[in-house]
Amino acid sequence: MILVDIGNSGLRVIRIEPHSEVLESNIWKLSWPANFSVKGKSVPLQSQSRNHKWCEQDDLSAFEWLVDSIEPHHSETWYVSSVKQTALDQLQSVCKLRSVGNQFRKISYLDLPMNVGVDAPEKVGMDRLVSSWEAWNVINVDRGHAGSSPIATDHRPVITVQAGTAVTVDLVTADGVFRGGAIMPGLGLSLQLLAAGTEQLPWIANGAVSGLPQLPGTNTTQAIAAGVHASLAGGTTFLINRYRQEYDRDDIPVIVTGGDAKVLQAFIQPPCIPLDHMVLRGLNRLIATQRLSKDHYDELRSS
């Protein structure tokens, strides 16, 4: 089977056997910048690797590289969590051209065995929902707090921090209800917004904001790195503290994930667990538990 996590600024794909572990070395990635003007400023050189390519959103050749790298079988099902339909359309079109990907299963909130206690469940990003459901299971099932019963009295609430295009800080209650959370611009988006909204500030690469940036910054790049880092780390920890104060529990665990999780995790008071690829992990668990709703099935038939 093939698991796909499509976000606003990239996608992650893994071809995996059922019940196998999600490993970083087996994940293929595409990343692209946000789609707004940066006033002709130079595009920063982002880090790439054997299984990670930076591209423009409409670069079909990048999707071809991705599919060819995965080497999918014709009969395999692609299980997809997506918040960007145009990227999913491109992926499906390449699969059709390659005569692979007989079935695409796009996951909806109705597939998750989790109550979604917000105003419009259908409008919540699937990445937030799948990650939060996986986080609740990591804390309350995998770590042995109460077995798998949804009514156990010693379950714990959990806070999920996703550091991607946006940084989201969401809460699932002890009884497994997603209560929503907070959303703010992520690292890459913040850097690009500064470049797009100003005359003189450059667009710097994500990698310029790592560790604890120099303060005070003695040049523009250092100053941007220090400011964006403070905004993300300070905003995230402020939100976590609010959750813990409002629930009067300093021990609410936090799971932090996403491409920029390392920027944040050192500043989060324990208990804090860094876990990468929570959406792919959640899809893997969801399929393993065989709880997908048969009433919400999206297929692509190759011609």
Residue frames relative to the residue before (quaternion, step in Angstrom):
aa qw qx qy qz dx dy dz
M 1.0000 0.0000 0.0000 0.0000 0.00 0.00 0.00
I 0.2710 -0.7517 0.5826 0.1485 3.54 -1.25 0.46
L 0.1801 -0.7833 0.5911 0.0671 3.56 -0.84 1.07
V 0.0801 -0.8131 0.5764 -0.0159 3.56 -0.88 1.00
D 0.0828 -0.7608 0.6433 0.0205 3.54 -0.95 1.01
I 0.0309 -0.8075 0.5885 -0.0268 3.59 -0.39 1.25
G 0.0827 -0.7954 0.6004 0.0056 3.54 -0.64 1.20
N 0.7217 -0.4449 0.3063 0.4330 3.55 -1.27 -0.13
S 0.8018 0.2407 -0.1333 0.5305 3.60 1.07 -0.56
G 0.8262 0.0211 -0.0478 0.5609 3.56 1.12 0.50
L 0.2378 -0.7532 0.5883 0.1733 3.53 -1.31 0.03
R 0.2003 -0.7473 0.6263 0.0953 3.50 -1.31 0.57
V 0.0381 -0.8096 0.5845 -0.0385 3.56 -0.85 1.03
I 0.0183 0.7805 -0.6248 0.0093 3.55 -1.08 0.78
R 0.2477 -0.7147 0.6352 0.1560 3.53 -1.09 0.80
I 0.0703 0.8334 -0.5232 0.1635 3.54 -0.46 1.24
E 0.4378 -0.6533 0.5477 0.2856 3.53 -1.20 0.58
P 0.6037 -0.5640 0.4042 0.3925 3.62 -1.05 0.65
H 0.8388 0.1745 -0.1845 0.4816 3.53 -1.10 0.93
S 0.4981 0.6317 -0.4460 0.3924 3.60 1.23 0.25
E 0.5620 -0.6129 0.4477 0.3287 3.55 -1.30 0.36
V 0.4289 -0.6668 0.5464 0.2698 3.56 -1.11 0.75
L 0.0382 -0.8200 0.5698 -0.0388 3.57 -0.48 1.26
E 0.5735 -0.6200 0.4247 0.3261 3.54 -0.99 0.91
S 0.6622 0.5440 -0.3120 0.4103 3.58 0.93 -0.87
N 0.7083 0.4502 -0.2550 0.4802 3.59 1.20 -0.44
I 0.5855 0.5968 -0.3576 0.4161 3.59 1.28 -0.01
W 0.1905 -0.7620 0.6124 0.0903 3.56 -0.99 0.94
K 0.1334 -0.8375 0.5297 -0.0136 3.54 -0.88 1.01
L 0.0839 -0.7199 0.6834 0.0875 3.48 -1.34 0.61
S 0.0363 -0.7819 0.6221 0.0175 3.58 -1.08 0.76
W 0.0040 0.7908 -0.6119 0.0130 3.56 -1.13 0.69
P 0.5394 -0.6267 0.4471 0.3413 3.60 -1.16 0.51
A 0.6332 -0.4996 0.4194 0.4166 3.55 -1.32 0.23
N 0.4651 -0.7131 0.4700 0.2329 3.53 -1.14 0.70
F 0.5332 0.5735 -0.4946 0.3770 3.57 0.22 1.29
S 0.6606 -0.5663 0.3399 0.3569 3.53 -1.23 0.60
V 0.1490 -0.7632 0.6216 0.0948 3.53 -1.11 0.79
K 0.5382 -0.6917 0.3682 0.3104 3.55 1.18 0.75
G 0.7122 -0.4965 0.2613 0.4218 3.55 0.90 0.91
K 0.4285 0.7067 -0.4693 0.3110 3.60 1.20 0.20
S 0.5985 -0.6001 0.3920 0.3578 3.56 -1.08 0.68
V 0.4429 -0.6852 0.5191 0.2547 3.52 -1.10 0.84
P 0.4286 -0.7123 0.4800 0.2801 3.63 -0.74 0.92
L 0.4592 -0.6535 0.5264 0.2914 3.53 -1.18 0.59
Q 0.1711 -0.8073 0.5612 0.0636 3.54 -0.48 1.25
S 0.5612 -0.6102 0.4386 0.3469 3.58 -1.14 0.59
Q 0.0754 -0.7729 0.6297 0.0195 3.54 -1.11 0.86
S 0.1353 -0.7780 0.6072 0.0875 3.55 -1.29 0.23
R 0.7735 -0.3510 0.2473 0.4661 3.55 -1.30 -0.07
N 0.8075 0.2513 -0.1083 0.5226 3.56 0.94 -0.87
H 0.6819 0.4315 -0.2773 0.5215 3.59 1.25 0.40
K 0.0097 -0.8084 0.5868 -0.0453 3.54 -0.72 1.13
W 0.2751 -0.7157 0.6182 0.1732 3.54 -1.09 0.86
C 0.0736 0.8028 -0.5819 0.1068 3.58 -0.92 0.89
E 0.5449 -0.5366 0.4972 0.4098 3.53 -1.35 -0.14
Q 0.6496 -0.5603 0.3434 0.3822 3.57 -1.11 0.62
D 0.7584 0.3771 -0.2048 0.4907 3.59 1.03 -0.74
D 0.4204 0.7080 -0.4669 0.3226 3.61 1.22 0.35
L 0.2450 -0.8124 0.5137 0.1265 3.56 -0.03 1.31
S 0.5967 0.5818 -0.3691 0.4113 3.60 1.09 -0.64
A 0.6127 0.5448 -0.3523 0.4513 3.59 1.12 -0.62
F 0.6476 0.4949 -0.3140 0.4869 3.58 1.03 -0.74
E 0.6122 0.5337 -0.3438 0.4714 3.58 1.10 -0.67
W 0.6285 0.5239 -0.3245 0.4746 3.59 1.01 -0.84
L 0.6479 0.5345 -0.3156 0.4416 3.57 0.94 -0.88
V 0.6991 0.4660 -0.2766 0.4665 3.58 0.78 -1.05
D 0.6559 0.5081 -0.3168 0.4597 3.59 0.94 -0.83
S 0.6441 0.5295 -0.3208 0.4493 3.59 1.06 -0.71
I 0.6626 0.5169 -0.3010 0.4508 3.57 1.04 -0.79
E 0.1411 -0.8240 0.5259 0.1566 3.57 1.13 -0.76
P 0.0934 0.8377 -0.5324 0.0780 3.61 0.71 1.02
H 0.4666 -0.6246 0.5423 0.3131 3.50 -1.30 0.44
H 0.6263 -0.5649 0.3828 0.3770 3.56 -1.15 0.58
S 0.7538 0.4325 -0.2171 0.4445 3.59 0.93 -0.89
E 0.4990 0.6838 -0.4276 0.3171 3.60 1.20 -0.13
T 0.3723 -0.6995 0.5658 0.2278 3.54 -1.17 0.69
W 0.2584 -0.7359 0.6092 0.1433 3.55 -1.08 0.88
Y 0.1504 -0.7816 0.6025 0.0585 3.59 -0.63 1.16
V 0.0792 -0.8597 0.5016 -0.0548 3.53 -0.44 1.28
S 0.1005 -0.7028 0.6998 0.0784 3.50 -1.15 0.89
S 0.0717 0.8367 -0.5317 0.1101 3.59 -0.50 1.14
V 0.0991 -0.7584 0.6404 0.0699 3.51 -1.18 0.77
K 0.7132 0.3594 -0.2367 0.5533 3.59 1.28 0.21
Q 0.2734 -0.8185 0.4851 0.1412 3.55 -0.03 1.33
T 0.6247 0.5541 -0.3620 0.4143 3.62 0.96 -0.74
A 0.6496 0.5005 -0.3190 0.4750 3.60 1.02 -0.73
L 0.6328 0.5133 -0.3314 0.4757 3.58 1.01 -0.74
D 0.6297 0.5336 -0.3346 0.4547 3.60 0.99 -0.79
Q 0.6571 0.5050 -0.3121 0.4646 3.59 0.98 -0.84
L 0.6445 0.5192 -0.3186 0.4621 3.56 0.96 -0.84
Q 0.6741 0.4930 -0.2970 0.4629 3.56 0.91 -0.88
S 0.6439 0.5263 -0.3330 0.4444 3.59 0.98 -0.77
V 0.6478 0.4980 -0.3192 0.4802 3.59 1.01 -0.76
C 0.6343 0.5228 -0.3321 0.4626 3.58 0.98 -0.79
K 0.6463 0.5158 -0.3203 0.4623 3.57 1.00 -0.77
L 0.6460 0.5109 -0.3106 0.4745 3.57 1.01 -0.83
R 0.7147 0.4304 -0.2423 0.4952 3.58 1.05 -0.77
S 0.3701 -0.7475 0.4651 0.2966 3.60 1.32 -0.09
V 0.5405 0.5394 -0.4467 0.4663 3.55 0.93 1.00
G 0.7159 0.4276 -0.3015 0.4624 3.56 -1.22 0.21
N 0.0034 -0.8437 0.5359 -0.0331 3.55 0.66 1.14
Q 0.8084 0.1127 -0.0384 0.5765 3.56 1.05 -0.70
F 0.1116 -0.7493 0.6493 0.0677 3.53 -1.08 0.87
R 0.1304 -0.7800 0.6105 0.0433 3.56 -0.79 1.07
K 0.1222 -0.8037 0.5813 0.0357 3.58 -0.27 1.27
I 0.3424 -0.7747 0.5037 0.1701 3.54 -0.55 1.24
S 0.1276 -0.7671 0.6237 0.0789 3.56 -1.08 0.80
Y 0.6815 -0.4839 0.3386 0.4321 3.57 -1.25 0.24
L 0.5959 0.5830 -0.3580 0.4205 3.58 1.18 -0.48
D 0.6077 0.5619 -0.3496 0.4390 3.58 1.22 -0.36
L 0.6522 0.5438 -0.3197 0.4204 3.58 1.13 -0.57
P 0.3583 -0.7191 0.5494 0.2297 3.61 -0.92 0.86
M 0.5205 0.5928 -0.4177 0.4508 3.54 0.75 1.16
N 0.4079 -0.6851 0.5446 0.2601 3.57 -0.95 0.86
V 0.1995 -0.7716 0.5971 0.0911 3.56 -0.97 0.94
G 0.0892 -0.8569 0.5076 -0.0025 3.55 -0.04 1.34
V 0.4282 0.6587 -0.5004 0.3639 3.55 0.58 1.22
D 0.7267 -0.4625 0.2868 0.4193 3.58 -1.28 0.23
A 0.8067 0.0353 0.0273 0.5893 3.61 0.90 -0.91
P 0.2432 -0.8206 0.4967 0.1445 3.61 0.16 1.21
E 0.6538 0.5447 -0.3145 0.4207 3.57 1.02 -0.79
K 0.6845 0.4842 -0.2838 0.4653 3.60 1.21 -0.34
V 0.5272 0.6156 -0.4217 0.4066 3.60 1.24 -0.09
G 0.5275 -0.6404 0.4539 0.3250 3.59 -0.94 0.86
M 0.5007 -0.6733 0.4522 0.3024 3.56 -0.89 0.94
D 0.5786 0.5770 -0.3922 0.4224 3.60 1.07 -0.52
R 0.6505 0.5052 -0.3176 0.4698 3.58 0.97 -0.80
L 0.6917 0.4915 -0.2863 0.4451 3.57 0.88 -0.93
V 0.6830 0.4791 -0.3001 0.4625 3.58 0.84 -0.95
S 0.6541 0.5097 -0.3168 0.4604 3.59 0.95 -0.84
S 0.6730 0.4996 -0.3028 0.4536 3.58 0.92 -0.86
W 0.6359 0.5117 -0.3276 0.4758 3.58 1.02 -0.76
E 0.6507 0.5045 -0.3110 0.4748 3.57 0.97 -0.85
A 0.6425 0.5304 -0.3269 0.4461 3.59 0.95 -0.84
W 0.6388 0.5220 -0.3272 0.4609 3.58 0.96 -0.86
N 0.6684 0.4955 -0.2963 0.4690 3.58 0.99 -0.81
V 0.6133 0.5463 -0.3511 0.4495 3.58 1.00 -0.76
I 0.7217 0.4465 -0.2479 0.4673 3.58 0.88 -0.96
N 0.8207 0.3271 -0.1302 0.4501 3.56 0.77 -1.03
V 0.7265 0.3566 -0.2376 0.5371 3.60 1.19 -0.29
D 0.7394 0.4290 -0.2516 0.4538 3.57 0.57 -1.14
R 0.7520 0.3990 -0.2127 0.4796 3.58 0.97 -0.83
G 0.5523 -0.7116 0.3429 0.2667 3.52 1.28 0.48
H 0.3311 0.7660 -0.5035 0.2239 3.59 1.09 0.53
A 0.8338 -0.0717 0.0697 0.5429 3.57 1.01 -0.66
G 0.5890 -0.5437 0.4043 0.4404 3.60 1.05 0.35
S 0.6573 -0.5419 0.3606 0.3798 3.59 -1.13 -0.48
S 0.4468 0.7048 -0.4581 0.3061 3.58 1.21 0.07
P 0.4124 -0.7401 0.4720 0.2437 3.62 -0.76 1.01
I 0.7131 0.4340 -0.2683 0.4809 3.61 1.20 -0.20
A 0.3484 0.7484 -0.5011 0.2596 3.57 1.22 0.23
T 0.4765 -0.7247 0.4295 0.2515 3.55 -0.93 0.92
D 0.7253 0.4278 -0.2623 0.4714 3.60 1.14 -0.40
H 0.3151 0.7162 -0.5434 0.3040 3.57 1.10 0.60
R 0.2832 -0.7586 0.5672 0.1501 3.54 -1.23 0.52
P 0.4820 -0.6016 0.5305 0.3526 3.58 -1.16 0.50
V 0.1442 -0.7881 0.5923 0.0860 3.56 -1.23 0.37
I 0.2577 -0.7325 0.6121 0.1496 3.55 -1.14 0.77
T 0.1392 -0.7875 0.5972 0.0621 3.56 -0.89 0.98
V 0.1064 -0.7764 0.6201 0.0379 3.55 -0.81 1.06
Q 0.0698 -0.7772 0.6251 0.0197 3.55 -0.74 1.10
A 0.1241 -0.8017 0.5839 0.0318 3.56 -0.65 1.14
G 0.2699 0.7525 -0.5459 0.2510 3.53 0.12 1.35
T 0.8113 -0.0548 0.0951 0.5742 3.57 -0.88 -0.95
A 0.7378 0.1193 -0.0777 0.6598 3.51 1.09 -0.87
V 0.3335 -0.6579 0.6148 0.2793 3.53 -1.30 0.30
T 0.0585 -0.7930 0.6064 0.0014 3.56 -0.68 1.13
V 0.1096 -0.7747 0.6220 0.0313 3.55 -1.03 0.88
D 0.0370 0.8524 -0.5086 0.1157 3.54 -0.03 1.38
L 0.2764 -0.7662 0.5651 0.1310 3.53 -1.25 0.55
V 0.0840 -0.7269 0.6786 0.0637 3.51 -1.16 0.84
T 0.4239 -0.7264 0.4841 0.2415 3.57 -0.77 1.04
A 0.7088 -0.4650 0.3184 0.4242 3.57 -1.27 0.28
D 0.7212 0.4166 -0.2519 0.4928 3.58 1.06 -0.69
G 0.6424 -0.6119 0.3007 0.3500 3.58 1.21 0.50
V 0.4888 0.6438 -0.4488 0.3811 3.60 1.11 0.58
F 0.3497 -0.7123 0.5713 0.2097 3.58 -0.86 1.01
R 0.1569 -0.8322 0.5300 0.0444 3.57 -0.61 1.19
G 0.5980 -0.5555 0.3791 0.4360 3.60 1.22 0.04
G 0.1309 -0.8156 0.5595 0.0680 3.55 -1.18 -0.37
A 0.5931 -0.5407 0.4552 0.3856 3.53 -1.06 -0.86
I 0.1503 -0.7768 0.6086 0.0594 3.55 -1.18 0.68
M 0.0936 0.7712 -0.6265 0.0630 3.56 -0.99 0.89
P 0.6551 -0.5211 0.3502 0.4204 3.61 -1.17 0.41
G 0.4017 -0.7170 0.5221 0.2280 3.55 -1.05 0.83
L 0.7828 -0.3686 0.2372 0.4417 3.53 -1.35 -0.03
G 0.7239 0.4426 -0.2619 0.4598 3.58 0.62 -1.09
L 0.6576 0.5086 -0.3072 0.4631 3.55 0.98 -0.85
S 0.6367 0.5266 -0.3320 0.4551 3.60 0.98 -0.78
L 0.6656 0.5011 -0.3049 0.4614 3.58 0.93 -0.88
Q 0.6844 0.4712 -0.2930 0.4729 3.58 0.96 -0.83
L 0.6223 0.5417 -0.3392 0.4518 3.59 1.04 -0.69
L 0.6314 0.5249 -0.3355 0.4618 3.58 0.99 -0.76
A 0.6684 0.4881 -0.2980 0.4757 3.57 0.98 -0.83
A 0.6963 0.4842 -0.2817 0.4487 3.59 0.93 -0.88
G 0.7566 0.4229 -0.2132 0.4508 3.58 1.03 -0.71
T 0.7217 0.3845 -0.2400 0.5232 3.56 1.27 0.07
E 0.5486 -0.6289 0.4474 0.3216 3.55 -1.26 0.38
Q 0.8266 0.2925 -0.1073 0.4688 3.57 0.87 -0.95
L 0.5916 0.5935 -0.3888 0.3830 3.61 1.09 -0.46
P 0.3823 -0.7318 0.5152 0.2299 3.60 -0.87 0.92
W 0.4538 -0.6152 0.5589 0.3213 3.51 -1.37 0.22
I 0.0830 -0.8273 0.5553 0.0198 3.58 -0.32 1.21
A 0.5888 -0.6095 0.4161 0.3297 3.55 -1.21 0.60
N 0.6436 -0.5366 0.3871 0.3847 3.56 -1.21 0.59
G 0.6490 0.5664 -0.3149 0.3984 3.54 1.00 -0.84
A 0.5532 0.6127 -0.3932 0.4050 3.59 1.24 -0.28
V 0.7004 0.3868 -0.2470 0.5466 3.58 1.25 -0.38
S 0.3541 0.7115 -0.5282 0.2990 3.55 0.04 1.28
G 0.7801 0.2409 -0.2197 0.5341 3.52 -1.15 0.61
L 0.6324 -0.4541 0.4017 0.4822 3.55 -0.98 -0.87
P 0.3419 -0.7814 0.4775 0.2111 3.62 -0.22 1.21
Q 0.6086 -0.5628 0.4226 0.3664 3.53 -1.21 0.58
L 0.0267 0.7802 -0.6238 0.0378 3.53 -1.06 0.86
P 0.4843 -0.2758 -0.8184 0.1399 1.55 -1.49 1.97
G 0.5169 -0.6176 0.4923 0.3301 3.52 -1.20 0.57
T 0.2839 -0.7931 0.5193 0.1442 3.58 -0.82 0.96
N 0.7436 0.1818 -0.2004 0.6115 3.57 1.31 0.24
T 0.7244 -0.4677 0.2784 0.4230 3.56 -1.26 0.30
T 0.6453 0.5245 -0.3292 0.4473 3.59 0.93 -0.85
Q 0.6692 0.4901 -0.3011 0.4704 3.58 0.90 -0.86
A 0.6498 0.5218 -0.3180 0.4521 3.57 1.00 -0.80
I 0.6390 0.5052 -0.3239 0.4812 3.59 1.00 -0.81
A 0.6515 0.5231 -0.3197 0.4470 3.57 0.89 -0.93
A 0.6723 0.4973 -0.3008 0.4584 3.59 0.90 -0.90
G 0.6889 0.4978 -0.2855 0.4427 3.57 0.92 -0.90
V 0.6798 0.4747 -0.2939 0.4756 3.57 0.88 -0.92
H 0.6271 0.5342 -0.3359 0.4566 3.57 0.99 -0.79
A 0.6702 0.4993 -0.3000 0.4600 3.59 0.90 -0.93
S 0.6329 0.5426 -0.3259 0.4459 3.56 1.02 -0.81
L 0.7124 0.4523 -0.2650 0.4666 3.57 0.83 -0.96
A 0.7003 0.4588 -0.2820 0.4686 3.58 0.79 -0.99
G 0.6802 0.4903 -0.2935 0.4591 3.58 0.93 -0.87
G 0.6637 0.5084 -0.3065 0.4552 3.57 0.93 -0.88
T 0.6658 0.5096 -0.3029 0.4531 3.56 0.94 -0.89
T 0.6985 0.4613 -0.2866 0.4659 3.59 0.81 -0.92
F 0.5961 0.5560 -0.3600 0.4538 3.59 1.09 -0.63
L 0.6769 0.4905 -0.2929 0.4641 3.59 0.91 -0.92
I 0.6375 0.5214 -0.3265 0.4638 3.58 0.97 -0.83
N 0.6582 0.5050 -0.3106 0.4640 3.58 0.93 -0.85
R 0.6210 0.5339 -0.3479 0.4564 3.59 1.03 -0.69
Y 0.6309 0.5173 -0.3371 0.4699 3.60 0.93 -0.85
R 0.7019 0.4816 -0.2815 0.4430 3.56 0.76 -1.02
Q 0.6554 0.5019 -0.3148 0.4685 3.58 1.02 -0.73
E 0.6866 0.4902 -0.2955 0.4482 3.58 0.89 -0.90
Y 0.7075 0.3914 -0.2566 0.5295 3.59 1.16 -0.55
D 0.3369 -0.7710 0.4711 0.2649 3.58 1.38 -0.07
R 0.5758 0.5319 -0.3936 0.4802 3.53 1.01 0.98
D 0.2385 -0.7910 0.5507 0.1188 3.56 -0.44 1.20
D 0.6733 0.5217 -0.2866 0.4386 3.57 1.26 -0.33
I 0.3459 0.7210 -0.5344 0.2739 3.62 1.15 0.31
P 0.3552 -0.7628 0.4937 0.2194 3.61 -0.56 1.09
V 0.2308 -0.7420 0.6173 0.1229 3.52 -1.25 0.65
I 0.1030 -0.7430 0.6556 0.0868 3.54 -1.01 0.84
V 0.1160 -0.8012 0.5865 0.0249 3.55 -0.71 1.11
T 0.0241 0.8060 -0.5833 0.0978 3.54 -0.85 1.07
G 0.5451 0.6261 -0.4490 0.3306 3.56 -1.27 0.08
G 0.6999 -0.5193 0.3122 0.3782 3.52 -1.26 0.45
D 0.7630 0.3229 -0.1821 0.5295 3.58 1.14 -0.57
A 0.2420 0.8080 -0.5060 0.1802 3.57 1.19 0.49
K 0.6297 0.5616 -0.3461 0.4103 3.61 1.01 -0.75
V 0.5788 0.5797 -0.3773 0.4319 3.59 1.18 -0.48
L 0.7713 0.3993 -0.1732 0.4643 3.58 1.08 -0.77
Q 0.6488 0.6135 -0.3446 0.2898 3.55 0.82 -0.99
A 0.6290 0.5573 -0.3510 0.4131 3.61 1.03 -0.63
F 0.7160 0.4524 -0.2437 0.4726 3.59 1.20 -0.45
I 0.5753 0.5784 -0.3764 0.4390 3.58 1.28 -0.02
Q 0.4232 -0.7112 0.5037 0.2480 3.56 -0.77 1.06
P 0.4998 -0.6595 0.4612 0.3202 3.61 -0.93 0.83
P 0.5204 -0.1195 -0.8366 -0.1223 1.40 -2.37 0.86
C 0.0523 0.7831 -0.6144 0.0804 3.55 -0.85 1.05
I 0.0917 -0.8041 0.5874 -0.0006 3.56 -0.79 1.08
P 0.2162 -0.7629 0.5915 0.1460 3.61 -0.64 1.01
L 0.0890 0.7778 -0.6156 0.0905 3.56 -0.83 1.02
D 0.2921 -0.7809 0.5246 0.1722 3.57 -0.64 1.03
H 0.8565 0.2109 -0.1385 0.4502 3.54 -1.39 0.34
M 0.0838 0.8445 -0.5220 0.0853 3.56 0.85 0.99
V 0.6178 0.5345 -0.3636 0.4476 3.61 1.04 -0.61
L 0.6674 0.4794 -0.3025 0.4830 3.60 0.89 -0.88
R 0.6302 0.5214 -0.3323 0.4696 3.59 1.01 -0.74
G 0.6704 0.5028 -0.2980 0.4571 3.55 0.97 -0.87
L 0.6249 0.5176 -0.3361 0.4781 3.59 1.01 -0.76
N 0.6425 0.5311 -0.3196 0.4506 3.56 0.95 -0.87
R 0.6657 0.4876 -0.2972 0.4804 3.59 0.96 -0.86
L 0.6501 0.5422 -0.3188 0.4263 3.55 0.93 -0.94
I 0.6763 0.4748 -0.2919 0.4816 3.56 0.93 -0.88
A 0.6427 0.5362 -0.3243 0.4407 3.58 0.99 -0.83
T 0.6980 0.4520 -0.2745 0.4828 3.59 1.06 -0.71
Q 0.3107 -0.7984 0.4680 0.2166 3.57 1.36 -0.11
R 0.4047 0.7231 -0.4617 0.3164 3.53 0.92 0.97
L 0.3580 0.7514 -0.4931 0.2532 3.59 1.20 0.29
S 0.4602 -0.6811 0.5002 0.2724 3.55 -1.00 0.84
K 0.3807 -0.7403 0.5093 0.2182 3.60 -0.79 0.98
D 0.6187 0.5788 -0.3355 0.4118 3.57 1.24 -0.30
H 0.7459 0.3259 -0.1897 0.5491 3.60 1.24 -0.20
Y 0.2578 0.7777 -0.5073 0.2670 3.52 0.36 1.32
D 0.0951 -0.7853 0.6112 0.0248 3.56 -0.65 1.15
E 0.0679 -0.8175 0.5719 -0.0065 3.57 -0.69 1.12
L 0.1451 -0.7219 0.6641 0.1295 3.49 -1.30 0.52
R 0.1706 -0.7868 0.5882 0.0767 3.56 -0.60 1.14
S 0.3617 -0.7283 0.5392 0.2193 3.56 -0.75 1.03
S 0.3345 -0.7437 0.5441 0.1975 3.55 -0.91 0.90
